[in-house]
Amino acid sequence: MENIQKPKVGAGIKTLAIIQLVFSGFGLIGSIMAFFMTDATKAQLKTMGIPETSTSTLIIGLVLVIIVALGVILILMKKELGVYIYFVAEVANIMYTIVSTGFKPTILISLIIPVLMGIFIWKKKEIFFADDKVKM
């Protein structure tokens, strides 16, 4: 009887997944709070010079946050689909930010976690992209 151990997701992937899920949780809470903001709060933000966010922007952001969180959860479950979902959602999020607000150098900061996640996934690619999968 062979003792075959399944490869584990590395500590780097786990750490970045937790960070990403925490950011997604805050983004989800913030989007929901902004969606149900009262008129008094909107008026106060307007007097402070902070522009009001449109409903479509909030919904698109909410959907992207949920998709990124789903991708991270699937990555932690060692699913190849999770890697694709995560990176497509991250690229879509960055592209939407550039299209809606224009390019700003601070957008490059949002690339840190996805690039690190890509590096750690590449190091553990035998977990996600196994060539010896059962072919039928």
C-alpha positions in Angstrom: 0.0 0.0 0.0 1.5 3.3 -1.1 1.5 6.3 1.2 0.8 9.1 -1.2 0.5 12.5 0.4 -1.5 15.2 -1.4 0.4 18.4 -1.9 -0.6 21.2 0.4 -1.3 24.8 -0.5 1.6 26.8 0.7 1.7 29.3 3.5 2.1 32.2 1.0 -1.1 31.3 -0.8 -3.0 30.9 2.6 -1.7 34.3 3.8 -2.6 36.1 0.7 -6.0 34.4 0.6 -6.7 35.5 4.1 -5.6 39.1 3.3 -7.7 39.0 0.1 -10.8 37.7 1.9 -10.5 40.4 4.6 -10.2 43.1 1.9 -13.2 41.5 0.1 -15.2 41.5 3.4 -14.5 45.2 4.0 -15.3 45.9 0.3 -18.5 44.0 0.6 -19.6 45.8 3.8 -18.6 49.2 2.4 -20.5 48.6 -0.9 -23.6 47.5 0.9 -23.4 50.5 3.3 -22.8 52.9 0.4 -25.8 51.3 -1.4 -28.1 51.9 1.5 -26.7 55.3 2.5 -29.3 57.8 3.6 -29.9 61.1 1.9 -28.5 63.0 4.9 -25.2 61.1 4.6 -25.1 61.8 0.8 -25.7 65.5 1.4 -22.9 65.6 4.0 -20.5 63.9 1.6 -21.4 66.4 -1.0 -20.7 69.4 1.2 -17.3 67.8 2.0 -16.5 67.7 -1.7 -16.6 63.9 -2.0 -18.4 62.9 -5.2 -21.4 60.6 -5.0 -20.9 57.1 -6.3 -23.4 55.9 -8.9 -25.5 52.8 -8.2 -24.1 51.0 -11.2 -20.6 51.5 -10.0 -21.5 50.1 -6.6 -23.2 47.1 -8.1 -20.3 46.3 -10.5 -17.9 46.7 -7.6 -20.0 44.4 -5.4 -20.2 41.7 -8.1 -16.4 41.9 -8.7 -15.7 41.6 -4.9 -18.0 38.5 -4.7 -16.3 36.9 -7.7 -12.8 37.5 -6.4 -13.8 36.0 -3.0 -15.3 33.0 -4.8 -12.0 32.6 -6.7 -9.9 32.8 -3.6 -12.1 30.2 -1.9 -11.7 27.8 -4.9 -8.0 28.4 -4.8 -7.9 27.3 -1.2 -9.9 24.2 -2.2 -7.1 23.5 -4.8 -9.4 24.0 -7.8 -7.9 25.1 -11.1 -11.1 27.0 -11.9 -10.4 29.2 -8.9 -7.2 30.4 -10.4 -8.9 31.4 -13.6 -11.8 33.1 -11.8 -9.5 35.0 -9.5 -7.2 36.4 -12.1 -10.0 37.2 -14.6 -11.9 39.1 -11.9 -8.7 40.9 -10.8 -8.0 42.0 -14.4 -11.6 43.0 -14.9 -11.5 45.0 -11.7 -8.4 46.9 -12.6 -9.6 47.5 -16.2 -13.0 48.8 -14.9 -11.1 51.1 -12.4 -9.0 52.5 -15.3 -12.0 53.0 -17.6 -14.2 54.6 -14.9 -11.7 56.9 -13.2 -8.7 57.0 -15.6 -5.2 55.7 -15.0 -3.6 56.9 -11.8 -0.2 55.6 -10.5 -2.0 54.4 -7.3 -3.7 51.7 -9.4 -0.3 50.0 -9.5 -0.6 49.3 -5.7 -3.7 47.1 -6.4 -1.4 44.8 -8.4 0.7 43.8 -5.4 -1.5 41.0 -4.0 -2.5 39.5 -7.4 1.2 39.4 -8.5 2.3 37.8 -5.3 -0.6 35.3 -5.5 0.5 34.5 -9.1 4.0 33.9 -8.0 3.0 31.6 -5.1 0.5 29.7 -7.4 3.3 29.3 -10.0 5.5 27.8 -7.3 2.8 25.3 -6.4 1.5 24.8 -10.0 1.6 21.0 -9.6 -1.5 21.4 -7.3 -3.5 23.4 -9.7 -2.3 22.5 -13.1 -1.4 18.8 -12.9 -0.6 17.2 -16.2 -1.4 13.7 -15.0 -5.1 14.3 -14.5 -7.3 11.4 -15.4 -8.3 11.7 -19.0 -11.5 10.0 -20.3 
